[in-house]
Amino acid sequence: MADRKIDMVVNEDGDVAYLSLPDHPGKGSPGVVAKQISLHSIIKEYKGPEIYLDFDKNGVLIGMEFLLEQAD
């Protein structure tokens, strides 16, 4: 299990990040995310950046996406 790791990629502007968990098959794997749930939909009182939980077809959490609000 030494090759299992957590990886984070942040875009150039620093306002979007993706955290890949050990069960994520890797970037470029089409159809890997079977279900995506917004943290706001689970915790109504949540205040903070948009966070999306990504699950595979077996219901395993494989990644998290973080989006900061854009200033108009």
C-alpha positions as CSV (number, residue, x, y, z in Angstrom):
1,M,0.0,0.0,0.0
2,A,3.0,2.3,-0.2
3,D,1.7,3.7,-3.6
4,R,-1.6,4.8,-2.1
5,K,-1.5,8.5,-1.3
6,I,-3.5,11.7,-1.1
7,D,-2.8,14.2,-3.9
8,M,-3.9,17.9,-4.2
9,V,-4.0,20.0,-7.4
10,V,-4.6,23.7,-7.2
11,N,-5.4,25.9,-10.3
12,E,-3.2,28.8,-11.2
13,D,-5.5,31.4,-9.6
14,G,-5.7,29.5,-6.4
15,D,-9.5,29.5,-6.3
16,V,-10.1,25.9,-7.2
17,A,-8.5,22.8,-5.7
18,Y,-9.0,19.0,-6.1
19,L,-8.1,16.5,-3.4
20,S,-7.7,13.0,-4.8
21,L,-8.0,10.3,-2.1
22,P,-6.1,7.0,-2.3
23,D,-9.0,5.1,-4.1
24,H,-9.1,7.7,-6.9
25,P,-8.0,6.0,-10.1
26,G,-6.2,9.1,-11.4
27,K,-6.7,12.1,-13.6
28,G,-8.1,11.3,-17.0
29,S,-10.2,8.4,-15.9
30,P,-13.5,9.0,-17.7
31,G,-16.7,8.4,-15.8
32,V,-14.9,7.8,-12.5
33,V,-17.2,10.1,-10.5
34,A,-20.6,8.4,-10.3
35,K,-22.1,10.8,-7.7
36,Q,-21.2,14.3,-6.5
37,I,-22.7,15.8,-3.3
38,S,-22.4,19.4,-2.2
39,L,-21.5,20.0,1.4
40,H,-24.2,22.7,1.4
41,S,-26.8,20.1,0.6
42,I,-25.8,18.0,3.7
43,I,-25.2,20.8,6.2
44,K,-27.7,23.6,5.6
45,E,-25.9,25.9,8.1
46,Y,-22.5,25.4,6.5
47,K,-20.7,28.6,5.7
48,G,-17.6,28.5,3.6
49,P,-16.3,27.7,0.2
50,E,-18.2,25.3,-2.1
51,I,-17.0,21.8,-1.3
52,Y,-18.1,18.8,-3.4
53,L,-17.6,15.2,-2.4
54,D,-17.0,12.8,-5.3
55,F,-18.0,9.1,-5.0
56,D,-17.3,6.2,-7.3
57,K,-19.9,3.7,-8.5
58,N,-19.4,1.7,-5.3
59,G,-20.1,4.7,-3.0
60,V,-16.4,5.1,-2.0
61,L,-15.3,8.7,-1.4
62,I,-12.5,9.3,-4.0
63,G,-12.1,13.0,-4.1
64,M,-13.1,16.5,-2.9
65,E,-13.4,19.7,-5.0
66,F,-13.0,23.1,-3.3
67,L,-14.3,26.3,-5.0
68,L,-13.8,29.8,-3.6
69,E,-16.4,32.4,-4.4
70,Q,-15.5,34.7,-7.2
71,A,-15.5,38.4,-6.5
72,D,-17.7,40.3,-9.0
